[in-house]
Amino acid sequence: MMEGQISMNRRIAPISRRSALRLAGVLVALTMVAAACGSDDGDDTDAEPDEPVATTEEAAPVTEVDLVQTEDDLLDAVIARGELKCGVSGSAVAFSETQPDGSQTGFDADYCRAVAAAIFGDADAVEFVPLTAAERFTAVQTGAVDVLMRNTTWTQGRDTEVGMDFGPTTYYDGQQLMARASDGFSGSSTVADIAGAVVCTNAGTTTEQNIADAAAAAGIEMRLDTFEDFDIVTTNFVQGACDVITTDGSALVGRKANQQPDGEEWVIFPPTPISKEPLGPTYGQNQSRFADVVNWTVYATIIADEKGIDSSNIDARLGDGSLDAEAIRMLGGEGELQTAMGLSADAFYSVISQVGNYDEIYSRHLNPVGLSREGSANAGWLDGGLIYAPPAR
Amino acid sequence: MDDAAGTRGTAAAGGAGPVGPVGPVGPVDPAVTDVAAAAAARARPPEETYRSAGEWIRKNLFSSRLNSLLTIAFGLLILFAARGLLNFVFSEERGWDAVRTNLRLIFTHAYPEEQYVRIWVCVGTLVVLTGLSLGLFAGRGEGVQLQKISTVMAGVGAAIALGVILREPSVLIGADGAVVRENDDVVRQSFFEAMADRWAWWLAAAVLIAAGVVLRRAVASSKVSISSVPAVEFAVALLALPVLSAWIYPWGHFAFVDGTFIAEPGRTVAMSTKVPWTVMWLLVVAAMALGRLMRRGFDEQQQQRMRIPLNLLWLASPFALYWVILRDPHLEWDRVLSVDIPMGVLFGVIGAGVLWMLTRPGVGELGRIIAIVLLGVAAFNWLAAFFGWYSMLQKARLSFLLLALVALAAHNFAGESIKRRRLVVAWLVLMAIVHYFATLMNAPSTVETPTEALIGGFAVTVIVAVFTIMLSFPLGVLLALARTSRLPIFRVMATSYIEVIRGVPLITILIFFAIILNLFLPVGMEISLIASATLGYTLFSAAYLAENVRGGLQSVRRGQFEASDAVGLSTTQRTVFVVLPQALRVSIPPLVGQMIATFKETSLLAIIGVFDVLRMANSVIPAQTQFLGIKREGLLFVSVVYWIFAYTLSKQSQRLERRLGVGER
């Protein structure tokens, strides 16, 4: 203890004024060095905010238009980044599947590629962000993704309250039911026919509410069993614990194609779904330049489908002069409409040649699981469906 | 079979005999028990009483009417469970192809195939470190009795035979690999047909049992001069079996290449699987041999000194492997030379200068004041980040903060120049490490994956678990010390932190960090999902660790404190050299329990959207068109993977406990 006290006494002896000044000088120099290093930041995560903030302050007094342009335009941000961050499910049959090598395939994944092809001319400039249903809207709000291609149903609440904007519907889904033909059901059965049956669905989704409403409307009684997820629902259906299962029609068709045992026939009914589930691209509010790009990418695939232009014949069709003025315009003939959107003139040429038209994308992923366009709402408007695009002019 | 009946000994006496774990269902044939008895006879003094197998069974399983009833009831229960499991696993309706094709997805998610050598470099590094550690330190005097090996061989053989009989005779696979079925309605074939069809299994069982018996006889008749083999070498040699089988046995080749599925059941596994694993096995053997050589060359003291660099390598390996090997950062040399290196050097040099002055013999209270001013500047820098007042590299903020913290501790090093020099050198090393890693972390990765995450699957489970455990341990110890501190401010802060964190479910914390944390960060600063989850998980785990350590702290007798005071140790010295070693030793069982829990609970990451191993099996694979709805197989596989790792951890902790003598004092 004695030693300690002695050393304490020694420490209390004051430092000379000169060395204190020198210390202070060193500290000031250090601060300045650090700040200087900070000012010419290239890619450091922390430095970027500075520039937009500064621009806003300068731009504010001039015009409001400028402010909107420079604030944080998503399209500019995406182009600067060089990659589209696209939110997908990663585990949705035929829409966005994760393959054994980690790649993403499916209808939704292809629309991500289409948007990337339009913006960068490269369909592979996509960073897929697999999201759960719970985190998808937060991901858009925090900027973790630019656009959602994630089986998101367009509803009033999500469009207004949640603060999303929706692009053109790419797939018209709707809730249907599936049962065994041996139980007396057929493709033309109605909700009234399931009276007394055990109906199963997955918990915590709107499907539960929809079937209850439909049953009430039809004036029938049924037993509704809910399970954790649809794999378990299907397993119970296969094992006979459920008479009828219900979810979106697209999912039911996939299940029927893959899990129907030999010697059994499953039927999907009623022909008109009991709910409307329009699925399409979803993005944050008030990003109209980016929204235009996404929307017109979807429209371009639909227009190309109408005109019979696909990835295999696009070069031939452009060469032999069989295209009309609208198609040539859209594929980059004059191209001023695309350049005015902030894209290159041949943006939609890249989309069609690298990803394909609507029918190609649809057939590539949804035909294998048994979903066909014919006679459904997803047929083109000329064939009596709802797939329709405004004119490109 | 019964020539060992004359051997004396009792397996049950120590409770550690090989018969113990066999239990009621196991192959309780006389050979097994006698072998065990013989093993026990060699290990124990000879005065123990003789008991035959029948006697052992009577005494332990059927000692009273109630016990007999319980034995039979639980025996049947286990038999039924085993039958169910076997029927599930070997049913031809199982989609094991889904698991086999998706192995890469399950273990590393989208890590690109052409960069896969990086994964193997990581595994190889860990394997070499393991081999070195084993060679240098493990297996001193630990041996596996040959009798025990023969027991296990015969036991496994008997278990296989039992399993073959137990399994439902519904599944017949023809020579061409197709399912043989007369009629879809009649699923069950005759019992004998099924048994005949399982000849390969019978053969395996017979070979194992015969080998076990032969070995046991050889040992019993003293034809073999050794009675045991070194445990570690034996375990490593055993690993050769699966590696060898990859070259010989047609496990099948299942893959997904360029958009097409490959399924070739009759082939051996792909070269890209068996070659690396063979290399891994050779590496562990070579590293272990090197370790053994070093052990022979060094004396006890030098060996103990070897622990320090080896442990440092272990500690550094997760950081180096993840940020350098797996991420393969792409450094822009212009920027590195113009910004990163000058900045690191400046911080190092100027910081060293500041510390040199602060440790001058006569600096006194002013040193503390300057340190506190520095701390204020550092804190202000962080505050500024949140409001975007001025721009500064994150590295600079961090370095400022570190300088302030080191400056606060500087007075401990004041005085003699050797102490001062040590502090300055430590500062320079710290700056080198911090700036090196900060530069690496900021550099973009050259590994291109189609998704946002660099790696997923089981790799992410391991990465998150390892970082969480490594980071939460020091934090937990600090919290425990703070909670038992005599200073109220530390005590109150630590207590409220621990109680708040322990009062909130882990999943809530994970969701908070995954979804909400990014909203709180300064504009433009992003934290990846895995990083934020690891952060949240570390904070959570630290609170629990702190309580475990506190339990250990409380077990340290008052006399130890008094004795430390009596010999004039400072509080720091007392804590570091007297109290903590004893407290941590006592806390090993709960600490390992916490580690295993941490490892397993990483599966909660699946809920917040991390593509970990559970999510792969639970939702990704069942959503592939090819394998739609195949979920149970993947879940079973994943459980087995988890079990292997958790069990290894548990076994290692038991070794550690034995080495440190926990439970003996």
Contacts between the chains, C-beta under 8 A, distances in Angstrom:
chain1	res1	chain2	res2	distance
A	1	B	568	7.0
A	7	B	415	7.0
A	10	B	361	6.6
A	10	B	362	7.0
A	11	B	361	7.9
A	11	B	362	7.4
A	11	B	363	7.0
A	11	B	364	4.6
A	11	B	365	7.6
A	11	B	367	8.0
A	11	B	411	6.9
A	11	B	414	6.5
A	12	B	364	4.8
A	12	B	365	6.4
A	13	B	362	4.5
A	13	B	364	5.6
A	14	B	362	7.6
A	14	B	364	6.2
A	14	B	366	6.9
A	15	B	360	7.3
A	15	B	362	6.2
A	15	B	363	5.3
A	15	B	364	6.3
A	15	B	366	4.6
A	15	B	367	7.6
A	19	B	357	6.3
A	19	B	360	7.5
A	20	B	366	6.4
A	22	B	357	7.4
A	23	B	354	6.8
A	23	B	357	5.5
A	23	B	358	7.9
A	23	B	370	6.1
A	26	B	350	6.0
A	26	B	353	6.0
A	26	B	354	5.9
A	26	B	357	7.9
A	27	B	354	7.2
A	27	B	370	7.8
A	27	B	373	7.7
A	27	B	374	7.0
A	27	B	377	7.4
A	29	B	350	6.9
A	30	B	346	7.6
A	30	B	347	7.6
A	30	B	350	4.9
A	30	B	351	7.7
A	30	B	354	7.7
A	30	B	400	8.0
A	31	B	377	6.8
A	33	B	343	7.4
A	33	B	346	5.3
A	33	B	350	7.4
A	34	B	343	7.6
A	34	B	347	7.9
A	34	B	392	5.8
A	34	B	393	7.4
A	34	B	396	3.9
A	34	B	399	7.7
A	34	B	400	6.9
A	35	B	390	6.5
A	35	B	391	7.9
A	35	B	392	5.9
A	37	B	339	6.0
A	37	B	342	7.9
A	37	B	343	4.9
A	37	B	392	7.5
A	37	B	393	5.6
A	37	B	396	6.1
A	38	B	390	7.2
A	38	B	391	4.5
A	38	B	392	3.6
A	38	B	393	5.2
A	38	B	396	6.3
A	39	B	391	6.2
A	40	B	339	7.3
A	41	B	391	6.3
A	41	B	393	6.4
A	42	B	332	7.7
A	42	B	335	6.0
A	43	B	335	7.9
A	43	B	442	6.9
A	43	B	444	7.5
A	44	B	393	5.3
A	44	B	394	6.5
A	44	B	395	7.9
A	44	B	442	6.0
A	45	B	394	6.7
A	45	B	442	7.2
A	45	B	524	6.5
A	45	B	525	5.2
A	45	B	526	6.1
A	46	B	385	6.3
A	46	B	391	7.2
A	46	B	392	7.3
A	46	B	393	6.8
A	46	B	394	4.8
A	46	B	522	6.9
A	46	B	524	6.5
A	46	B	525	5.4
A	47	B	391	5.0
A	47	B	393	7.2
A	47	B	524	7.4
A	48	B	524	4.2
A	49	B	388	5.3
A	49	B	522	6.8
A	49	B	523	4.0
A	49	B	524	3.7
A	49	B	525	7.9
A	50	B	388	6.6
A	50	B	390	8.0
A	50	B	391	4.4
A	53	B	388	5.6
A	53	B	523	7.8
A	85	B	452	7.2
A	89	B	623	7.9
A	90	B	451	7.6
A	90	B	611	7.1
A	90	B	620	6.4
A	90	B	623	8.0
A	91	B	615	7.9
A	91	B	619	4.2
A	91	B	620	4.8
A	91	B	622	7.6
A	91	B	623	3.9
A	92	B	623	6.1
A	93	B	623	5.1
A	93	B	624	7.6
A	93	B	625	5.9
A	93	B	628	5.9
A	94	B	625	6.1
A	97	B	623	5.8
A	97	B	624	5.1
A	97	B	625	6.3
A	98	B	105	6.7
A	98	B	110	7.8
A	98	B	611	7.7
A	98	B	620	4.8
A	98	B	623	7.6
A	98	B	624	7.3
A	99	B	105	7.8
A	99	B	256	5.9
A	99	B	259	7.7
A	99	B	624	6.9
A	100	B	101	5.1
A	100	B	102	4.6
A	100	B	104	6.2
A	100	B	105	5.0
A	100	B	255	7.5
A	100	B	256	3.7
A	100	B	261	7.9
A	100	B	624	7.7
A	101	B	104	6.5
A	101	B	105	7.3
A	101	B	110	7.2
A	101	B	113	6.7
A	101	B	256	5.3
A	101	B	257	7.7
A	102	B	104	7.5
A	102	B	105	6.1
A	102	B	108	7.9
A	102	B	109	5.3
A	102	B	110	2.5
A	102	B	111	7.1
A	102	B	112	7.9
A	102	B	449	6.5
A	102	B	450	6.3
A	102	B	451	6.7
A	102	B	456	7.8
A	103	B	110	7.0
A	103	B	450	5.1
A	104	B	450	5.8
A	104	B	451	7.1
A	105	B	259	7.9
A	126	B	450	7.4
A	127	B	450	7.6
A	127	B	451	6.9
A	127	B	452	5.4
A	128	B	450	5.6
A	128	B	451	4.6
A	128	B	452	6.9
A	129	B	451	6.9
A	129	B	452	4.6
A	130	B	451	6.2
A	130	B	452	7.8
A	130	B	609	7.0
A	130	B	611	6.2
A	131	B	609	5.9
A	132	B	607	7.5
A	132	B	608	7.6
A	132	B	609	4.7
A	135	B	514	7.4
A	135	B	515	5.8
A	135	B	608	7.2
A	135	B	609	5.3
A	138	B	515	5.1
A	142	B	515	8.0
A	142	B	518	4.8
A	142	B	519	6.1
A	144	B	518	7.2
A	229	B	619	7.6
A	231	B	622	5.1
A	231	B	629	5.3
A	231	B	631	5.0
A	234	B	629	5.6
A	235	B	629	7.3
A	254	B	625	7.2
A	254	B	628	6.3
A	255	B	628	7.0
A	255	B	629	7.0
A	258	B	625	7.1
A	258	B	628	3.9
A	258	B	629	6.6
A	259	B	628	6.4
A	259	B	629	5.2
A	262	B	184	7.3
A	263	B	184	6.8
A	368	B	625	6.2
A	369	B	625	5.9
